Amino acid sequence: MNRKRTHVLIAGGGVAALEAAIALRELAADSVDLELLSPDEYFAYRPLAVTLPFDETEAMRFPLSQLADAVGATATRGALTGIDAWRHVAHTSTNRDVGYDVLLVACGALPLPSIEGALTFRGPSDADLVRHVLDEVARDEIRSVAFVVPWGPAWPLPAYELALLAGSHLGRRGELWVVTPEKEPLQLFGGPASVAVRELLEARNVRLRTDAYAERFVDGRLELVPDEPLEVDRVIALPRLAGTPIDGIPQTIEGFIPVDDHGRVHGVADVYAAGDATSFPVKHGGLATQQALAAAEMIAAKSGADVDPQPFRPVVHGLLLTGSEPRFFRRELHGTAENEPVAASEALWWPSAKIAGRHLGPFLATLVGHPEPHVEPPDDALAVQVPLEHDLLDELDLGRFPTGDDTPDGEPELSAVSAMDVSEVAPEDTLGEIAERMLRDDLSAALVCEHGRLIGILTTHDLIGAFAARAHPSEARARQWMTAEPITLDPPWNRASAARVMRAYGIRHLPLVEHGDRRPVGMLYLEEEAPAVMPVGLGF
Ligand SMILES: Cc1cc2nc3c(=O)[nH]c(=O)nc-3n(C[C@H](O)[C@H](O)[C@H](O)COP(=O)(O)OP(=O)(O)OC[C@H]3O[C@@H](n4cnc5c(N)ncnc54)[C@H](O)[C@@H]3O)c2cc1C
C-alpha cells in the first residue's frame, strides 16, 4: 500500500532549519515532502561575523533557494505569524496560509538591544560599528572599550572573540574589558575553557569583570548590578535574545517555545520546534543542530521511515577565534555525561566548523570547498554527535535577572507591589471558561497548572491577544495561548526583589512558588505601567 507522503513545513532558513531539512532528506526521502518558509533570501553564516571588523572580508552567505534545491525542498518566502492547530494551517506575513502535516518551527531568535546607551553587535551588519570604535582607539581619540555579555538569553562567545581579536589588533593600545554576568568566562563550556579564556584575555591585555549584570551606559559609566559602575568610553554589547511571537503556540515571556527532548511542542499536535526559538536556556548554533536532528528523527519515524529517534542530548562545541591559534571547547550538558569538559588547541570535532552540526557541517564544507577555519583533524577527533542536565543548566543560571536584593522593604516605590488572589486553571481549559472565571473573581491573571505544578500564566492581555487573533473561546485552550515557563519568585520572598524582577522583565504579575516543585503559593502584582522590555505581547 502506498503511504501518503508527509508534508513537512519548516519555518526558518537558518541553522536548525537546514540541519533538519538535510537530515529528513537523508532519513526519510521517500516519505516526506519538504517546504522551507523563510522571510530571508539568504542563509547568513553569522559566526564568522566577528572577523569582519578586522579583515574587511565579505560576510559569508548563501542564497536560500539554492540550498533548498540542494536538499530537495521547495522554498516559500514569508514569515510564520501564527497557526490554526486544529486545521493544520500556518498563517504567514504574506497573508498566504500554508497547510502542513507536520510543522517545525526553526525561526531563531530576535537580537534586541540589551543595554541602553550601548552599541549592539548582532552580526555582519554591525561590523562597521566595531571597526569605527577600534579606529577611534587606534587614533587615540578614545581609550577604553567594554565588550558586554548581557543578562538574559544571549550568545556569549562573540563577546570574547571580539575582545580577543581587538586585543590582538590594537596591541597594547587602549584599555579593553569584557563584562559578563557569568561567574567564570565562558562558563558554559566548563572549567578548562574558563581557565584558557582567562589566560588568553590576560595575554591580550583584556580586563575581565565577572558576575556583573550591565543595566545601562550613561555619561561614560556602565551601570552594573551589584557592582560599582565601570567608567569606559564605548560599550559594545551583544544582543539580548527574544523569540518571535507566533499566535497559537505556547511561548515564554521572552517569546521562546517550550519543547520536549524530541522537539515536540507540548499540547499542540504535529508541531515541533528547534534551535534558538526554543526555551532551552543555552542559545548556540551547535545545539540548534542537535535539537533539529532530534526533531527530524522523530518526524521521520512518524512518517514511516525506519528510524529509532534519539532524544536531544546537548553537547556544546565552541570554536573560539583568538587572533592567533583558535581554541576548541567541548562539554556534555546532559545528565549522563561520560566525558569531562575539554579545552584544546586542536580540533575536537570534524569538520571543525564554528557551527558543529552532523549534517550542516559537512554540507556547508562541501559548498565552500573547505571547512573554516582550516585545521587538520587529529586522529582521535569525534564525529559530531550530540542527554539533559537540568541542574547543571540551572547552576549556570545566566538567563535570569538576579532576584537577590538588599533594598529594604517599605521604600516608596515598593508600595506599588501588592498581593493578589491565585486562580488555578488547567492547560486544557478553554479560553472562554477561563475568561468567565477571571471576570467572576475580578482577577487579571490565572495560573496554568499541570499536576499542581505551574507551567504557565494567562493574563487579560493574553486573552485579548488570542481573541484579536480570532481564537475561538470554546476551542482555543489555555496551553496554546499562555505565557509558558513564567518568571517566578522562589522563597525567601521580598517585595524589593519582586519589584526589581517585574521591572526588569516588564511584567505586572509575578507568581510565588515553592522552591523545587514549582507549586504556586501566591501572586504579586505591580501597580504601575510596566516598561515594555520584551517585544512579545505575552504575560503583561
Ligand atoms: C556574531 C555571532 C557569532 C556566533 N558564533 C557562534 C559559534 O561560533 N558557534 C555556534 O554554534 N553558534 C554561534 N552563534 C549562534 C548561532 O548563530 C545561532 O545559535 C544559530 O544560528 C541558531 O540557529 P537557528 O536555526 O535557531 O536560528 P537562525 O540561524 O537565526 O535561523 C533563523 C531563521 O528563521 C528565519 N525566520 C525568522 N523569523 C521567521 C518567521 N517568523 N517565520 C519563518 N522564518 C523566520 C530567519 O530568517 C532565519 O532564516 C553566533 C551568533 C552570532 C550572532
PDBQT file of the ligand as one rigid body, heavy atoms in Angstrom, charges set to zero:
ROOT
HETATM    1  C1  LIG A 601      28.151  37.001  15.858  1.00  0.00    +0.000 C 
HETATM    2  C2  LIG A 601      27.678  35.623  16.178  1.00  0.00    +0.000 A 
HETATM    3  C3  LIG A 601      28.598  34.601  16.390  1.00  0.00    +0.000 A 
HETATM    4  C4  LIG A 601      28.162  33.305  16.694  1.00  0.00    +0.000 A 
HETATM    5  N1  LIG A 601      29.089  32.325  16.864  1.00  0.00    +0.000 NA
HETATM    6  C5  LIG A 601      28.676  31.042  17.029  1.00  0.00    +0.000 A 
HETATM    7  C6  LIG A 601      29.619  29.980  17.072  1.00  0.00    +0.000 A 
HETATM    8  O1  LIG A 601      30.809  30.197  16.963  1.00  0.00    +0.000 OA
HETATM    9  N2  LIG A 601      29.157  28.719  17.241  1.00  0.00    +0.000 N 
HETATM   10  C7  LIG A 601      27.827  28.434  17.345  1.00  0.00    +0.000 A 
HETATM   11  O2  LIG A 601      27.480  27.250  17.461  1.00  0.00    +0.000 OA
HETATM   12  N3  LIG A 601      26.900  29.431  17.333  1.00  0.00    +0.000 NA
HETATM   13  C8  LIG A 601      27.295  30.730  17.166  1.00  0.00    +0.000 A 
HETATM   14  N4  LIG A 601      26.375  31.743  17.104  1.00  0.00    +0.000 N 
HETATM   15  C9  LIG A 601      24.961  31.435  17.375  1.00  0.00    +0.000 C 
HETATM   16  C10 LIG A 601      24.278  30.810  16.154  1.00  0.00    +0.000 C 
HETATM   17  O3  LIG A 601      24.405  31.632  15.035  1.00  0.00    +0.000 OA
HETATM   18  C11 LIG A 601      22.805  30.611  16.482  1.00  0.00    +0.000 C 
HETATM   19  O4  LIG A 601      22.673  29.949  17.738  1.00  0.00    +0.000 OA
HETATM   20  C12 LIG A 601      22.142  29.784  15.397  1.00  0.00    +0.000 C 
HETATM   21  O5  LIG A 601      22.156  30.470  14.185  1.00  0.00    +0.000 OA
HETATM   22  C13 LIG A 601      20.711  29.430  15.793  1.00  0.00    +0.000 C 
HETATM   23  O6  LIG A 601      20.134  28.703  14.754  1.00  0.00    +0.000 OA
HETATM   24  P1  LIG A 601      18.554  28.801  14.463  1.00  0.00    +0.000 P 
HETATM   25  O7  LIG A 601      18.305  27.989  13.267  1.00  0.00    +0.000 OA
HETATM   26  O8  LIG A 601      17.800  28.530  15.700  1.00  0.00    +0.000 OA
HETATM   27  O9  LIG A 601      18.328  30.336  14.093  1.00  0.00    +0.000 OA
HETATM   28  P2  LIG A 601      18.918  31.131  12.874  1.00  0.00    +0.000 P 
HETATM   29  O10 LIG A 601      20.133  30.512  12.348  1.00  0.00    +0.000 OA
HETATM   30  O11 LIG A 601      18.969  32.559  13.323  1.00  0.00    +0.000 OA
HETATM   31  O12 LIG A 601      17.811  30.998  11.752  1.00  0.00    +0.000 OA
HETATM   32  C14 LIG A 601      16.522  31.534  11.910  1.00  0.00    +0.000 C 
HETATM   33  C15 LIG A 601      15.879  31.557  10.537  1.00  0.00    +0.000 C 
HETATM   34  O13 LIG A 601      14.466  31.770  10.674  1.00  0.00    +0.000 OA
HETATM   35  C16 LIG A 601      14.074  32.823   9.807  1.00  0.00    +0.000 C 
HETATM   36  N5  LIG A 601      12.901  33.439  10.428  1.00  0.00    +0.000 N 
HETATM   37  C17 LIG A 601      12.853  34.425  11.355  1.00  0.00    +0.000 A 
HETATM   38  N6  LIG A 601      11.559  34.671  11.698  1.00  0.00    +0.000 NA
HETATM   39  C18 LIG A 601      10.804  33.815  10.970  1.00  0.00    +0.000 A 
HETATM   40  C19 LIG A 601       9.401  33.564  10.897  1.00  0.00    +0.000 A 
HETATM   41  N7  LIG A 601       8.517  34.249  11.644  1.00  0.00    +0.000 N 
HETATM   42  N8  LIG A 601       8.972  32.599  10.040  1.00  0.00    +0.000 NA
HETATM   43  C20 LIG A 601       9.852  31.868   9.290  1.00  0.00    +0.000 A 
HETATM   44  N9  LIG A 601      11.195  32.071   9.343  1.00  0.00    +0.000 NA
HETATM   45  C21 LIG A 601      11.649  33.016  10.175  1.00  0.00    +0.000 A 
HETATM   46  C22 LIG A 601      15.287  33.702   9.695  1.00  0.00    +0.000 C 
HETATM   47  O14 LIG A 601      15.205  34.465   8.518  1.00  0.00    +0.000 OA
HETATM   48  C23 LIG A 601      16.385  32.651   9.629  1.00  0.00    +0.000 C 
HETATM   49  O15 LIG A 601      16.469  32.125   8.344  1.00  0.00    +0.000 OA
HETATM   50  C24 LIG A 601      26.771  33.043  16.807  1.00  0.00    +0.000 A 
HETATM   51  C25 LIG A 601      25.838  34.080  16.615  1.00  0.00    +0.000 A 
HETATM   52  C26 LIG A 601      26.285  35.353  16.287  1.00  0.00    +0.000 A 
HETATM   53  C27 LIG A 601      25.280  36.439  16.045  1.00  0.00    +0.000 C 
ENDROOT
TORSDOF 0
